[in-house]
Amino acid sequence: MRACSYVLGVEAMKKMSTSNVLIVGLKGLGCEIAKNVVLAGVKSVTLYDPSPVAISDLSSQFFLHQEDVGKPRAKVSAPRLAELNQYVPVSVLDQELTPEVIATFKCVVVTDLPQQQKLEISEAARQHNVCFISTETRGLFGYAFNDFGSEFLVIDPTGEEPLSGMVASIDQGQEGIVTCLDETRHGLEDGQFVTFSEVQGMTELNECEPRKVKVLGPYSFSIGDTSSLSAHKRGGLFKQVKMPVTQNFKSFKEALETPEFFFSDFAKFDRPAQLHVGFQALHAFAAANDGRMPRVGNDEDANEVIRLANEINDAWSQKTELDDKLLKQLAYQATGDLSPMVAVFGGLVAQEVLKACTGKFTPINNFMYFDALECLPVDFEPSEADLKPEGSRYDGQVAVFGRAFQEKLANYRGFLVGSGAIGCEMLKNWAMMGIASGENGVIHVTDMDTIEKSNLNRQFLFRPADVGQLKSETAARAVVKMNPDITGKIVTHQERVGPETESVYDDDFYEHLDGVTNALDNVEARKYMDKRCLFYRKPLL
């Protein structure tokens, strides 16, 4: 827990240790969130998902295996999640999601439910002052929504160390202008608060109540009326005081009608409003078709989603301009399930859970929509047949990129340098994606380090029994269990990359690679790998 404590602080960790979290839906996204929250160290994690495991779940749910098909998702996942952190109990909720049950949690995360059920849970959570988070991924599209109540207290909005500096002068007047010593930038912003110490002359400011700042320039700021105080003689120090901020969140129902958007990409300024309508259209389609999402690449279903989107948009008080091509892509990818997208939103939403539990850092207020359509090849227009599911664990990925692309991934030959925290995540995602699962595919992994106990809270492929073993070998064994298709496809190395090992990683080694991925925390090793990839003309991630 040392790394988490360093980022969040002792007080935040204490709050986490009293927080019970409920996660509804244990497909890939729910499992990713649960994994991150368990590793972070809350009081308890409860899982709710009585639905049976389907083969399609294996696209991104790394704790489900082929032999689990037909078993309840939550019950299968719970013991495997519990292995991640012995100090966090992981249990399965066998009751219905009644308001009384929801009231027992600090935070509820909903990932895979019909819209009407989300609305019911969100209303129950709001009535009992329980933080509510809703999130979904659909192929290359996703969203996250927070409702932390009408008066959520953010103790520390930024998590940064308080600013401080030396004072050159303080005016005795209505504005109380403070000038910093030697034209040193103070770094403050309007609305922040400061207090003082070691001030000579204007001693009333020493250890005074926090005074609100108005920035006048990079080297000066105003603290309000100082005319009644003694004249400033010399010196002094100012220090920023972090003041709690109260945030007001809209309910899920209200936010659907009057959303506010957190923009993740200002180059796509018009996307959030369109996707807000589009996701509602998907749920309207499912409600009219017994819970079924639009068929992959099916124009008839896509056109119906577009019709529903226009209907919703016409009745919306914030009517926006819709792009039929964007909505068609959303409909085509509605059943898409991509491990990298799940990993991104799993990490993002887990952070929001920690914010809900601790009040540390500013949470997303309302909706955040995101898409990664740049990942699609240029002029990509696959046929419905190329996207059609075939009862494979890769159907969720094929639904987005097509079967020909899946075959390319299966025969990819890659080199992963480092199998620590980032390396573990990369290997997990690669296993879920089926990278190197084909006849010609191979993954080379190198890491000279052995596993230490302090690694366990963030390098999730390792367990206490693995302490002392080589990271590369242990990580390889773990991901092979996640996807047996890559059995025998991972070659592990223990030699570090550098001039002294060019006899190991020689010309023949690089010539047989399609790409290299760095997962290093060593700058010199990164620079070295950059040079090698430039020399051999290999793409480097």
N, C-alpha and C positions, 0 to 999 in steps of 0.2 A: 504493500500500500504506500510505500515511501514516495514514489513518483506522483501519485494522485494527491497525497497530502501536501507535497511541495507546491502543486498548482493551485489546489483549493484552499489550503490552510487548515489549521487544527479545528477552528470553530465550525467550518463547513463540514469537515469529516465527522464531527460529533453529531451534527444535524442529520447527516446521511445515515449514521448508525441507529437512528430512531425512525427511519422512513421505510414504510412498507409500500412496495410497488406491485401493481397488477398489470400484466401484459396479456392482451386479448388477441389471439391469432398467432399460431406458431409455424407459419410458413417461413420462407427465408428471411423476410424483413423482421418479423417478430422474434425469430431466433437470434438474429444479429443484434437487435436492441437488447434482448435479454442477456446475451453473452457479455456485452459491454457494461451493462448495469451490474451484473454479478461480479465482474472483475473490479469494478469501481468500489464496491463494498457498502451497499445499502444494508438495512436491517434484514429485509427478506424480499424475495421475489416470488410472486404467485403467478402461475400460468393458467390461462383458460383457452382451451381449444379441443372440444370433444370430437371434432371431425376426423375421419379416418385418413391415414397417409395415402396419398396418390403418387404414382410414379412421377408425375410432373413436378411434385414438390422437391424432388431431388435436384432440380435445376439450380437451386440456391440454398436449400436447407441442409447445411453441412453436418448436422447431427442426426440425420435420418439415413437409413440404409435400405437397400432393396428388400430385405427380409422384413422390414417394418411396414410394408404396404398393407393397408387394411386395419392397422392398429391406431388408437387415438393419438393424435399428434402430440398433445401436451404431455401425456403419460410417458410416451417414448422419449421425449426431449428432456424432461425434468431431471432424471438421474445423470444425464450426460452434461447438462448445464451445471449441476451441483458439483461436479468434479473440478470446476474451474476455481472455486473459492470455498474452502472448508468453513469459512466464517459467515457465509451467507446461505441461510436455508432456502431451498427452492422447492416449492410445493405446487400441487395441482388443485385447482378449484373445481369441485364436483357439483357445486350448487348452481342455480340460475343466477344471472347478473341482476339481482334486485337492488333497489336503492339502498337497502340496509347493508347488503354485502359491499357495495361500492364505497359506502361511508367509512369502512374500516381501513381504507388505504390513503396514503398521502398523494399518490399520483396513479392515474390510470392511462395506459397507452392502448389504443385500438388500432389494429392494422388490417384486419381482413373481415369486415362485416358489411352487410347492406346498409345503405344510407339511413334508413329509418331506425335501425338498431343503434347506429352511432348517435343519432339525435337523442334517443331515449337515454342512453348511457351518459351523454354529455349533460343533459338536463339534471339527471340524478347527481352527477358529480358536482355540478354548480350549486345545487341546493345544499349539499353537505360540505361545501368549501374544499372539494377535492380537485387537484389539478388534473386537467383533461388534455390529452394529446391524441390527435388523429393523424395517421400517415398512410400513404399508399405509394407503391411504384407500379407503373404499367409500361413495360419495355423501357424505353429511353426517357420516359416521363415520370415525374413524382411530385409529391407535395407533402408538406408538414403543416399542422395547425395546432396552435396552443390556446387554451382557455385556462388561465390560472386564477380566475375569479375577479371580482370588481375592485379589490384592494390588495393586490399582491405586493409585498414589500421586497424590493431589491436592496439588499444590504450593501453590496459593493458592485456597482454597474460595470466596472472595467476589469477588476482584479489586478490592476497595476499598482506598483508601489507609489505611495503618496509623493507628490513633487515637493521640493524644498529649495531654498536658495538664500543668499545673503542680501541684506537690505542696505542700500546706500543712503536713502532719505525717505521720509514720510511727511507729506505736507499736512499742515494743520488748517483744515478747511472743510467745505461742504463735501467735496469728492474724496478727500483722503487719499491722495495719489502716492503710491509706493513705487519707488524707482530701485531697480536691482543694481547690485555692485558690479562695476567694471563692464557694464552693458552685457550682462549675462542673461540669456533668454530664460524667462520664467516658465514657459510651457503651459501656463494655465489657460482655461477657457472660461467664457462668460457663464455665470451661474454656479461655478465651483466655489468652495469655501476654504478659508485659510485661518490660521491662528499664528501667534508670534511668540518668540522667546528672545532673551538677551537684548531686548531693546533698551537703549539708554535715553532718558528724557521722557519719552512717551511711554512710561512704564505701565500705564493702564492696559496696553495691548498685550503685555506678557501673560501667556496662558489665558487669554480672553476667550469669550464665547466665539465660536466660528463666525467669521464675517464674510458676506457674499462678495464675490469678485466680479468686477466689470473690466474687461481687458481694454486697455487704451493703446497698447502697442506691444511689440515683442519684449520690451525691457521694462514696461511699467503697467500698473493696473490700479484700479480704484477700489477702496474698501468701504466707502460711505463716509458719513459725517464724522470728522475727528476734531471739529472746532472746539469742543468742550474739553479735550484732552490736553495734557501738558505738551510743550513743544519738544519735538524730536531733536536729540543732540547728536547721537551717532549710533551706527551699527544695528544689529538685530538679525534674526533669522525668521523667515516665514516657512510654514509647513502646511501643505494641503490637508484638509480634513475630509475624509470620505463621508458623505451624508446619505442616508437611506433615501431611496426613491420609490414612491408608490405608483404602481402601474395598474391601469384599468383595462381589463380584457373583455371583449364581447363574447357572448355565448356562441356556440357553434351555429345554432339556428339563426341568430342575428347576423353573424359574420357571413353566412351564405348569401344573405341579401345585401349587406353593406360591408363588403370585405375591405381590409387594408392589406397591402402587399409589401412583403420584405423582398427587395430586389437583389437577386444573386448575380445578375448579368444585365448591366444597363444597355448593352447592345441589343437586348431583347426586351426593350421597355414595354412593348405591346403584348408580350406573351402571357404574363400572369392572368390578366383579365380573360383572355381567350381560353386558357387552360382551366380557369375557374368554371367557366360555362361548360367546357368540354368534359370535365370530370363529372359534373352533375348530369350531363347528357348520357354518359356511360352508365351511371347508376339508374337513370330513368329507363334506359334500354334494358338493363338487367332486371329491373322490377317488372317490366312488361313481358319478359321472356323466361320466367321461372328461375331467375338468378343467373342466367347464362350471359356471359359477356360476348361482344361481337366476335364472329369467327375471323380467324387470321386471314388477312388479305382478301376478305370477302366484300365486294363492292356493294352488294345489296344491304348488308348490315352497316357498312360504313355510311352509306347514304341515309339510312334511318337515324344514325347517330347525328349526322349533320342536320337533319330535319328537326330532331329533338333539341339540338343546340340552338338553332334559330328560334324555336318556339320559346325556350327558356330565356334567351337573350331579349326577345321582343317584349317579354313580360317583366324584365329586370329594370329596376330603377336606375342602374348604372350601365345601360346598354352600351355595348362596345362593337367595334367592327370585327367580324369573324373571317378567318382565312380557311376556306374549305380544304385546302391541301394540308394544313396543320391538323385540322380535326380528323381528316381521313387517316393521317399517320397515327393519331392517337387511337382511333378505332381499330386500325390494323394491328396495333401493338398491345391491345387491351389485355391479352392473355400472355404477353411477353414477360419473362422473369429472368432478369440478368443479375448475376452475382455481383459484378462491380457496382451497379446502381444500388443494389440492396446494401452493399457495404458502405456506400456513401451516406445513404439515408439512415442506416443503422447507427453509424457513428454520430451523425447530426442529431438524431432524435434522442439517443442516449445522453448526449450533452444537455439537451433540453430537460430531460428527466432529472439530471443532477442539479440544474438550475432551479427546478421546481422544488427539489428537496432542501436546497441550501440557501436560496436567495443570492447566491454568488454569480456574478455576470448577468448581463441583460438578456432576457429571453426573447425569442421571436414573438412579436405581438401580432396575432392573427395568422395570415397565410403566407407560406413561402412555396412558390412553384418553381420547378427546375426541369429543364430538358437538355439532353445531350445529343440532339439530332445531327450534330457535326460528326458523330461516329459513323453515320451511314455513308457508304461509298457514294461518290458523285454519280448522278444519273442512275441511282439504284431503283430498279422497278422489277422486282421478282414476281413470278406468277404465284397464284394462290397455291398451286401444287407444290412449289418449291418451299413454301412456308408451312405447309400442312403438317399437323402433328402425326407422329407414327408410333406413339406409345413408348417414346424414349425419354431418358432422363434429361436430354438436351432440348426437348421440345420448346421450352420457354425461351431459349436462345435462338433456335431455328426460326421461331415465330417473328423475330426481329430482323435477323441477318440472312436467313435462308440456309438451305442445306449445303450449298457449295462452299459457303464461308465456313460452316462447321467442319467440313472436311479439311479445309486449309488449317484451321486451328488444331485439328487432330494430328496433323503431320508437322506441326511447328517444332523447330529445334532451337531451344533457348538456353541462356546461361543466366542464372540468378546469383548475384554476388552478395552474400549475406543472408542469414536466415534467423535474424533477431525479430524485433517487433514488426517492422515493415515486411521483412521476408516471410514471416508466418502468414501475414494477411495476403501477400501476393501468392504464396503457394496454395492457400485455401481457395482463393478466387480462381487460380489456374485449374485446380482440380475440379471445381464445380463447372468450369467452362469446358472441360474436356481437352484442355491443351495437352498435346503430346500423347493422346490416347490412341492415335492411329499407328499404322505399321511403321512409318518412317519418323515418328515423333520421338523427342527425347528432351528431358529437362536436366541440365547440369546445375548443381547447387554446391556452392563452396562456403564454408565458414569454419575458421580455425578454433572458435571458442567452444567451451563447454557450458552447460546450463548451470546457472546459479539460482539460488532460492529467490533472489530479488527480481529475477526475470519473470516469475510466474504470474505477476499481476497484469502483464501486458502482452506477453508472448504466449498466446492462448493454446498453441499446439503442445505445450509442455505441461507435465504434471509433477507433483512432488517426487514421485518415484524416478523421474528422469534426471534429477539433479546429479551433476557430475558427468553426464553423457554428452557426446558431441551433438551440437545443435543441428547440423546438416542431416545427420543420419536419423535423429529423432523426429525432426520435422517431416522428413520424407516418409517415414513409417506412418505418421499420423494422417497425412493427406491421402495415402494409399487406402487407408481404412474408409475415408470419406468417399473416395471414388476408386473402386477396384479396377476400373478400366485403365488406370495408369500404372498398374503393377508392372514392375520391371522397366519402367520408362524413366525413372529418376536415377541419375548417376550422382553420387555424393562425393565431394572432395573436402579435404581438410587444409589444403595448401592455400595460403593467403595469395592475393593477386599482387604482383610486383615484379621488378626486374629479376629478382632471384628465382622466380618460378616460371620464367618464360620457356623453360624446357618442358614444363607440364602443360601450360596453356600456350601451345606453339602455333605455328602457321596452320597446320592441319586441323587443330582444334577450332580455331576461329573461322576457317574456311567452310566448316560444316555447320556453322550457326546461322540462324535467320535473324537473331537479335539478342541484345544483352539488357538486363535490368539490374540497376544498382539499388541495393537496399543497405547502404553503408552509412555509418556515422563518422567515418574517417575521411577527412577532406583530401588528404594526400592520395588515398586509395581511389577516391572518386576522380581526381584529376588524372591519375594513371589510367584508369579504365576509359576515360574520355579520349585520351591519346591513342589507346589501343583500338578503340572503335573507329576513330578517324582514320587510322592507318589501314585497318582491314575493311573500311567502308561498311560498317555494321550499324544499324540503328540502335541507339542507346536510350533507355527510359530511366 
